[in-house]
Amino acid sequence: MAGEFPVIGHEMVIEGKGNATLDAAEWEFRPFVVRGRGAKLTLKNLQLYKGQAPLKSSRAAKRFPPLADGGSVLVYDGASLEMHNVFVNHSKSWRGAAIAAYGASKVTVVGCRFLNNYAWYAGGGIYLAEGSNASVFNCSFERNKGSEEGGAIAVTGGSYLRSERTTYRRNTGKREGGAGIMVEHPGSVVISIDDLFFENKGVLPSAVGGAILVRDNGTLFVSGSRFVRNRARGGKGNTIFVEEGGIIGRLTNGPTEKDVEWPSNQPKPDMPMGMTTETENNAMATEAMATEMETMEKKAMAMESTTTIGSQSLPPPPLLTGRKLRWSLDMKAKESANEPAKELTVDKGAKLMMTPDSQPLPPLPGLP
């Protein structure tokens, strides 16, 4: 039974009875590989224990991804994985110690627990790459480790993660940080809704982003999530750290601007249009036209724009590209509405936000 089970290329459902456990400890193998469009694995009511990817050297990990990834489950080439009430613990691999997804694959996990999984590189719980997407609902990630980054989850290569009502507790990103979640690369998006990030930690002085690390043009949306006693040992971004062109899309009913830090040697970027922000002296350069002007008594102005340009001419977040949005801005803004708006400087306390008639943000591919 050494090695791993045969590759799953069709639809398969495995449901455990009682305390069913798939124990890979004795043979040190990866239990499941799911490959190809139309292939789908559904796991219910199981425990996956000590799964390991068969390739363990750093050279193999660099030459043969994703074969060195996904300690318990590897999903790639457009395959799908669903897990309901599954407990994954003590799995190991280079990336995605519990789950790794490549090649526009889809992962859905509901009511699952990820405990003590260890990635020799990134994504102690889940690793998403090459345009894959994942929905994580009502789960817990505890004491998972990424030796480099992404203690619980790493989102890379234009992938998407929607995390909702999920707890990230005492995960660690050892060298680079993002102990809860790390998101990087253009097109990569993380949406966190009503999550809890509790005592996650960047271990070494080089680690940044105790809860979340956003970098290399990755994008983060946060709504209603809570952050409690997260820490980056170097003191940079104990809650959220943004670097290398990372974008904070929206911070709503959760972290505030003071919870977000940028490198000291870089100017703090503006919140991109298309999001809600309550920042002090936030300047935005746009190509918008003032299309409606309410009366001064209403103290509101509406604009339409199909572009999103920050102070450093950053590209728009991928979820907003090419979408027409309508905005309202209170008249604390230093702006004459008699001419097309080219630059808005918002005074302290002003608020820029989407109005009800804006087109909604599109759902993630394949997700509700």
C-alpha positions in Angstrom: 0.0 0.0 0.0 3.0 2.2 -0.3 2.8 5.3 -2.6 -0.8 6.4 -2.9 -4.2 5.3 -4.1 -4.9 5.3 -7.9 -5.7 8.7 -9.4 -9.4 9.6 -9.3 -10.6 10.7 -12.8 -14.4 10.4 -12.3 -17.0 11.2 -9.6 -16.6 9.4 -6.3 -18.2 9.8 -2.9 -16.6 8.4 0.3 -18.7 8.7 3.5 -17.4 7.4 6.8 -19.4 5.7 9.5 -18.8 6.4 13.2 -15.2 7.4 13.7 -13.8 6.3 10.4 -10.1 7.2 10.0 -7.9 6.8 7.0 -4.5 6.4 8.7 -1.5 6.9 6.3 1.1 7.0 9.1 2.6 3.5 8.5 3.1 3.8 4.8 3.6 7.6 4.5 1.5 8.1 1.5 -1.0 10.6 0.1 -4.5 9.2 0.3 -6.1 11.0 -2.6 -5.2 12.5 -6.0 -8.1 13.9 -8.1 -7.3 14.9 -11.7 -9.1 16.3 -14.7 -12.3 18.1 -15.6 -15.3 16.0 -14.6 -13.4 14.4 -11.8 -14.9 15.1 -8.4 -14.2 13.6 -5.0 -16.6 14.1 -2.1 -15.5 13.2 1.4 -17.9 13.1 4.3 -17.5 12.3 8.0 -13.9 11.1 7.9 -10.6 11.7 9.6 -7.5 11.9 7.4 -4.4 11.3 9.5 -0.7 11.8 8.6 -1.0 12.0 4.8 2.3 12.8 3.1 3.2 13.7 -0.5 5.6 11.2 -2.0 8.2 13.7 -3.1 9.9 15.2 -0.2 13.1 16.9 -1.4 13.3 20.6 -2.3 14.7 19.7 -5.7 11.7 17.5 -6.5 9.3 20.1 -5.2 10.7 22.7 -7.6 10.9 20.4 -10.6 7.7 18.5 -10.2 4.9 20.6 -8.8 2.3 19.7 -7.9 3.5 16.2 -7.2 5.3 17.3 -4.1 2.1 19.0 -2.8 -1.1 18.1 -1.1 -0.3 15.8 1.8 -3.8 14.4 2.1 -5.5 15.5 -1.1 -4.0 16.8 -4.4 -6.6 18.3 -6.8 -5.4 19.4 -10.3 -6.2 19.9 -14.0 -9.7 21.3 -13.3 -10.9 18.6 -10.9 -13.2 19.3 -7.9 -13.0 18.4 -4.2 -15.8 18.7 -1.6 -15.3 17.9 2.1 -18.0 17.9 4.7 -17.2 17.2 8.4 -13.7 16.0 7.7 -10.9 16.2 10.2 -7.4 16.5 8.6 -4.5 16.4 11.0 -0.7 15.9 11.0 -0.4 15.9 7.2 2.8 17.1 5.5 3.9 18.3 2.1 5.8 21.1 0.5 2.7 23.2 -0.3 -0.8 22.5 1.0 0.0 20.0 3.7 -3.7 19.1 3.9 -5.0 20.1 0.4 -3.3 21.5 -2.7 -5.2 22.7 -5.8 -3.7 23.5 -9.2 -4.9 24.1 -12.7 -8.3 25.9 -12.2 -9.5 23.3 -9.7 -12.3 23.8 -7.3 -12.3 23.1 -3.5 -15.3 23.4 -1.2 -14.9 22.6 2.5 -17.7 22.8 5.0 -17.6 22.1 8.7 -14.1 20.8 8.5 -11.2 21.0 11.0 -7.5 21.3 10.0 -5.1 20.7 12.9 -1.3 20.4 13.2 -0.6 20.1 9.4 2.9 21.2 8.3 4.0 22.6 4.9 7.7 22.7 4.3 7.1 25.7 2.2 3.6 27.3 2.2 0.0 26.6 3.0 -0.1 24.4 6.1 -3.8 23.8 5.6 -4.6 24.7 1.9 -2.6 25.8 -1.0 -4.3 27.3 -4.1 -2.5 27.9 -7.4 -3.0 28.4 -11.1 -6.4 30.0 -11.0 -8.0 27.5 -8.6 -10.8 28.6 -6.3 -12.0 27.5 -2.8 -14.9 28.1 -0.6 -14.3 27.6 3.1 -17.3 27.7 5.4 -17.7 27.2 9.1 -14.3 25.5 9.5 -11.4 25.7 11.9 -7.6 25.9 11.2 -5.5 25.4 14.3 -1.8 25.1 14.8 -1.0 24.6 11.1 2.4 25.7 10.0 4.0 27.1 6.8 7.7 27.0 7.1 7.9 30.1 4.8 4.4 31.6 4.7 0.7 31.0 4.8 0.4 29.0 8.0 -3.3 28.1 7.3 -3.9 29.0 3.7 -1.8 30.3 0.8 -3.5 31.8 -2.3 -1.3 32.3 -5.3 -1.3 32.4 -9.1 -4.6 34.2 -9.7 -6.6 31.9 -7.4 -9.6 32.8 -5.3 -10.5 32.1 -1.7 -13.9 32.9 0.0 -13.6 32.2 3.7 -16.7 32.6 5.8 -17.4 32.0 9.6 -14.1 30.2 9.9 -11.6 30.3 12.8 -7.9 30.7 12.3 -6.2 30.0 15.6 -2.5 29.8 16.5 -1.3 29.1 13.0 2.3 30.1 12.2 4.1 31.5 9.1 7.7 31.0 10.2 9.9 32.9 7.9 7.8 35.3 5.8 4.5 35.5 7.7 0.9 35.5 6.7 0.3 33.1 9.6 -3.4 32.9 8.9 -3.7 33.6 5.2 -1.1 34.7 2.6 -2.3 36.1 -0.8 0.0 37.0 -3.6 0.2 37.6 -7.4 -2.1 39.6 -9.8 -5.6 38.2 -9.9 -5.3 36.4 -6.6 -8.2 37.4 -4.3 -9.2 36.6 -0.8 -12.6 37.4 0.6 -12.9 37.0 4.4 -16.4 37.3 5.9 -17.2 37.0 9.6 -14.0 35.0 10.3 -12.0 35.0 13.5 -8.2 35.3 13.5 -6.9 34.5 16.9 -3.3 34.4 18.1 -1.7 33.6 14.8 2.0 34.4 14.7 4.9 35.2 12.3 7.7 33.4 14.1 11.0 34.9 12.9 12.0 38.6 12.9 11.6 38.6 9.1 7.9 37.5 9.3 5.2 40.1 8.6 1.5 40.0 8.7 0.5 38.1 11.9 -3.0 37.3 10.6 -2.8 38.1 6.9 -0.1 39.0 4.4 -1.1 40.7 1.1 1.7 41.2 -1.5 2.7 41.2 -5.2 -0.6 42.6 -6.4 -2.8 40.2 -4.4 -6.2 41.6 -3.3 -7.9 41.3 0.1 -11.6 42.0 1.0 -12.6 41.8 4.6 -16.2 42.1 6.0 -17.1 41.6 9.6 -14.0 39.5 10.5 -12.4 39.8 13.9 -8.7 40.0 14.7 -7.5 39.2 18.2 -3.9 39.1 19.5 -2.2 38.2 16.2 1.5 38.9 16.1 4.4 39.4 13.7 7.6 39.0 15.7 9.3 41.7 13.7 6.5 44.1 14.7 5.4 44.8 11.1 1.7 44.2 10.5 0.6 42.3 13.6 -2.8 42.1 12.0 -2.5 42.8 8.2 0.6 43.6 6.2 0.5 44.9 2.7 3.6 45.0 0.4 4.8 44.8 -3.2 1.7 46.3 -4.7 -0.8 44.4 -2.6 -4.3 45.8 -2.5 -6.7 46.1 0.4 -10.1 46.2 -1.3 -12.6 46.7 1.5 -12.5 46.8 5.3 -16.1 46.7 6.5 -17.3 46.1 10.1 -14.0 44.6 11.1 -10.4 45.8 10.9 -9.8 49.5 10.6 -7.1 51.3 8.6 -4.8 51.3 11.7 -4.8 47.5 11.6 -3.1 47.6 8.1 0.6 48.3 7.7 2.8 48.9 4.7 6.6 48.9 4.6 8.1 52.0 6.0 10.1 52.7 2.9 7.0 52.7 0.7 4.3 55.4 0.4 1.0 54.2 1.7 -1.2 53.5 -1.3 -4.7 54.7 -1.5 -7.6 52.4 -1.2 -8.6 51.6 -4.8 -12.0 52.8 -6.1 -14.6 50.1 -6.1 -14.3 49.7 -2.3 -15.5 51.3 0.9 -13.0 53.3 2.7 -13.0 55.8 5.6 -9.5 57.2 5.4 -8.0 60.5 6.3 -7.0 62.7 3.3 -7.4 59.9 0.8 -6.6 61.1 -2.7 -7.8 59.3 -5.8 -7.0 60.0 -9.4 -9.8 58.9 -11.7 -11.1 59.3 -15.2 -14.6 59.6 -13.8 -17.2 62.1 -15.0 -19.5 63.8 -12.6 -22.8 62.7 -14.1 -25.2 63.7 -11.4 -25.1 66.5 -8.8 -27.6 66.4 -6.0 -28.5 69.6 -4.2 -26.2 70.9 -1.5 -28.8 70.0 1.1 -28.5 66.3 0.2 -24.7 66.7 0.3 -24.0 64.0 -2.2 -22.4 63.6 -5.6 -22.6 60.6 -8.0 -20.0 59.5 -10.5 -19.7 56.7 -13.0 -16.5 55.1 -13.9 -15.3 51.9 -15.6 -11.7 52.4 -14.5 -10.0 52.1 -11.1 -6.8 54.0 -10.7 -5.0 54.5 -7.4 -2.4 57.1 -6.6 0.4 54.9 -8.0 -1.7 53.9 -11.1 -2.2 50.4 -9.8 -4.4 48.2 -12.0 -8.0 47.7 -10.8 -8.7 44.6 -8.6 -9.7 41.8 -10.9 -13.3 41.5 -9.6 -13.9 45.1 -10.7 -12.2 45.3 -14.1 -14.4 46.7 -16.7 -17.4 47.0 -14.4 -19.4 50.2 -14.3 -19.8 51.4 -10.8 -21.8 54.3 -9.3 -20.4 56.1 -6.4 -21.7 58.6 -3.8 -19.4 61.0 -2.0 -20.4 63.4 0.7 -19.6 67.1 0.1 -16.8 67.2 2.5 -14.8 66.5 -0.6 -12.8 69.4 -2.0 -14.2 69.1 -5.4 -16.0 71.4 -7.9 -18.8 69.5 -9.5 -18.9 71.9 -12.4 -16.1 70.1 -14.3 -15.3 66.5 -14.9 -13.7 65.0 -11.8 -10.0 64.3 -12.2 -8.8 64.2 -8.7 -10.7 63.9 -5.4 -9.2 64.8 -2.1 -11.4 63.5 0.7 -11.3 65.3 4.0 -11.1 63.4 7.3 -14.4 61.7 8.0 -15.5 61.7 4.4 -16.8 58.4 3.1 -16.7 56.9 -0.4 -18.9 54.0 -1.0 -21.0 52.1 -3.6 -24.6 53.2 -4.0 -27.4 50.7 -4.2 -27.7 51.0 -8.0 -24.1 49.9 -8.5 -23.6 46.6 -10.2 -22.8 44.0 -7.4 -19.5 42.3 -7.2 -19.6 39.1 -9.2 -19.6 35.8 -7.3 -16.5 33.7 -7.4 -16.5 31.2 -10.2 -18.7 28.2 -9.3 -19.5 29.6 -5.8 -22.8 31.0 -4.5 
